[in-house]
Amino acid sequence: MGLGAGSVILIVIFALLVFGPKKLPELGRAVGHTLREFKSATKGIMEDTEDEGKKKERNQ
């Protein structure tokens, strides 16, 4: 289920009304930073899980 163009425009207008145009770039950077951290953490977990699976295969 994705967001359509109309939904995105509505969200942006709402964000402008709530936070104002001066705060939006700061909020965007914060969201981007948080998403990068989350992606990095999940990648690390996936790599650890793969490593454990390979170790188990070698021990069998």
MARPAMAR-227362 format. One line per field, with one value per residue: y negated, z negated, x of N, C-alpha, C in turn. Coordinates in pm, whole numbers, plus 50000, padded with zeros to 5 digits. Layout:
BEGIN
n.Y [Y | ...];
n.Z [Z | ...];
n.X [X | ...];
ca.Y [Y | ...];
ca.Z [Z | ...];
ca.X [X | ...];
c.Y [Y | ...];
c.Z [Z | ...];
c.X [X | ...];
This chain:
BEGIN
n.Y [50117 | 49806 | 49454 | 49213 | 48942 | 48733 | 48780 | 48740 | 48470 | 48360 | 48432 | 48284 | 48021 | 48017 | 48054 | 47816 | 47631 | 47704 | 47710 | 47503 | 47326 | 47282 | 47476 | 47718 | 47811 | 47881 | 48080 | 48265 | 48338 | 48460 | 48679 | 48814 | 48877 | 49046 | 49255 | 49350 | 49446 | 49649 | 49818 | 49893 | 50029 | 50243 | 50369 | 50455 | 50641 | 50828 | 50918 | 51037 | 51244 | 51394 | 51472 | 51638 | 51842 | 51948 | 52043 | 52249 | 52422 | 52503 | 52646 | 52872];
n.Z [50000 | 50108 | 50101 | 50265 | 50504 | 50433 | 50161 | 50057 | 50113 | 49953 | 49697 | 49690 | 49702 | 49461 | 49281 | 49327 | 49230 | 48960 | 48859 | 48984 | 49238 | 49174 | 48994 | 49126 | 49293 | 49092 | 48956 | 49164 | 49199 | 48951 | 48965 | 49183 | 49078 | 48868 | 49013 | 49155 | 48943 | 48847 | 49070 | 49086 | 48843 | 48876 | 49092 | 48977 | 48793 | 48967 | 49097 | 48881 | 48826 | 49062 | 49045 | 48818 | 48917 | 49117 | 48958 | 48820 | 49032 | 49106 | 48882 | 48888];
n.X [50085 | 50093 | 50175 | 49987 | 50023 | 49853 | 49811 | 50068 | 50108 | 49907 | 50003 | 50242 | 50142 | 49997 | 50210 | 50351 | 50166 | 50152 | 50420 | 50556 | 50745 | 51014 | 51097 | 51073 | 51300 | 51484 | 51341 | 51322 | 51591 | 51634 | 51460 | 51572 | 51826 | 51752 | 51632 | 51857 | 52015 | 51847 | 51835 | 52104 | 52132 | 51951 | 52070 | 52308 | 52206 | 52094 | 52327 | 52460 | 52280 | 52299 | 52567 | 52558 | 52396 | 52563 | 52772 | 52645 | 52585 | 52843 | 52919 | 52766];
ca.Y [50000 | 49690 | 49322 | 49148 | 48804 | 48648 | 48801 | 48677 | 48324 | 48329 | 48444 | 48169 | 47901 | 48029 | 48030 | 47673 | 47559 | 47736 | 47679 | 47381 | 47353 | 47274 | 47598 | 47838 | 47868 | 47942 | 48205 | 48357 | 48391 | 48550 | 48802 | 48881 | 48931 | 49159 | 49366 | 49405 | 49524 | 49768 | 49905 | 49946 | 50126 | 50364 | 50435 | 50525 | 50757 | 50927 | 50977 | 51126 | 51361 | 51473 | 51530 | 51748 | 51949 | 52009 | 52119 | 52371 | 52510 | 52558 | 52738 | 52994];
ca.Z [50000 | 50122 | 50094 | 50394 | 50512 | 50357 | 50018 | 50024 | 50114 | 49833 | 49582 | 49694 | 49664 | 49318 | 49210 | 49337 | 49140 | 48820 | 48818 | 49048 | 49339 | 49120 | 48919 | 49211 | 49328 | 48972 | 48935 | 49271 | 49165 | 48836 | 49014 | 49265 | 48988 | 48798 | 49108 | 49182 | 48825 | 48845 | 49179 | 49046 | 48735 | 48930 | 49176 | 48885 | 48739 | 49076 | 49117 | 48768 | 48843 | 49170 | 48993 | 48730 | 49004 | 49182 | 48857 | 48794 | 49148 | 49101 | 48769 | 48911];
ca.X [50000 | 50179 | 50113 | 49969 | 50071 | 49761 | 49837 | 50195 | 50084 | 49828 | 50092 | 50334 | 50065 | 49971 | 50336 | 50379 | 50076 | 50181 | 50557 | 50606 | 50849 | 51150 | 51128 | 51067 | 51431 | 51541 | 51268 | 51362 | 51724 | 51620 | 51398 | 51673 | 51928 | 51690 | 51617 | 51990 | 52053 | 51763 | 51881 | 52235 | 52111 | 51888 | 52169 | 52398 | 52135 | 52083 | 52459 | 52485 | 52195 | 52358 | 52691 | 52520 | 52349 | 52679 | 52845 | 52569 | 52603 | 52978 | 52930 | 52688];
c.Y [49877 | 49561 | 49264 | 49005 | 48710 | 48658 | 48731 | 48525 | 48282 | 48334 | 48324 | 48041 | 47902 | 47998 | 47882 | 47594 | 47582 | 47685 | 47549 | 47412 | 47350 | 47403 | 47722 | 47893 | 47939 | 48077 | 48310 | 48419 | 48491 | 48684 | 48881 | 48946 | 49055 | 49279 | 49430 | 49493 | 49655 | 49868 | 49970 | 50053 | 50255 | 50440 | 50515 | 50650 | 50866 | 50995 | 51074 | 51256 | 51452 | 51543 | 51650 | 51868 | 52022 | 52092 | 52251 | 52471 | 52578 | 52663 | 52867 | 53094];
c.Z [50000 | 50109 | 50234 | 50387 | 50429 | 50207 | 49974 | 50017 | 49990 | 49707 | 49576 | 49653 | 49514 | 49237 | 49214 | 49240 | 48994 | 48778 | 48876 | 49141 | 49284 | 49049 | 49009 | 49252 | 49210 | 48943 | 49040 | 49244 | 49051 | 48879 | 49097 | 49180 | 48916 | 48891 | 49141 | 49066 | 48819 | 48951 | 49144 | 48940 | 48789 | 49020 | 49089 | 48827 | 48845 | 49100 | 49005 | 48782 | 48951 | 49122 | 48903 | 48811 | 49072 | 49083 | 48828 | 48908 | 49146 | 48991 | 48790 | 48995];
c.X [50089 | 50100 | 50103 | 50019 | 49983 | 49785 | 49965 | 50179 | 50007 | 49915 | 50187 | 50262 | 50036 | 50096 | 50373 | 50292 | 50113 | 50318 | 50611 | 50722 | 50991 | 51191 | 51135 | 51203 | 51497 | 51473 | 51306 | 51498 | 51716 | 51560 | 51499 | 51781 | 51874 | 51675 | 51751 | 52037 | 51975 | 51808 | 52015 | 52219 | 52050 | 51984 | 52267 | 52333 | 52125 | 52218 | 52494 | 52405 | 52252 | 52485 | 52660 | 52472 | 52464 | 52761 | 52776 | 52585 | 52741 | 52991 | 52852 | 52760];
